[in-house]
């Protein structure tokens, strides 16, 4: 079962060829601390189970359940991306939805609408981990206000 889940997730998340090819091999950053298991859990704790999924159609509740059942699996997916500083093009796809603003007298202008962008939920988790790491680094020299 775990191997089947692993293959299914890899096939779902990393389809086809990358959008661009790399001439050189990606090397890990020398001073990048290893991803701790609690970082994945912390990023998932902040995600709403009711937020709408993007093109991957995978709700946050699925990732939270995977983290609960097999925390090493999420860690193993994300750790190489963090240490190499790589965000796969397949994770950058998003769905944009145009919604009309209620109560407008006319819908002839662009200001009568707003766009909601739905990112892939796995990409949101990776993004949250990187944001948490960057905010810690930026706070040390006083670049950010204390929380």
Secondary structure, DSSP 8 states (H G I E B T S, - for coil): -HHHHHHHHHHHHS-SS-SS--SS-----TT-----HHHHHHHHHTS-TTS---TT---HHHHHHHHHH-HHHHHHHHHHHHHHT---GGG--EEEEEEE-TT-S---SGGGEEEEEEE-HHHHHHHHHHHHHHHHHHHHTT-S---
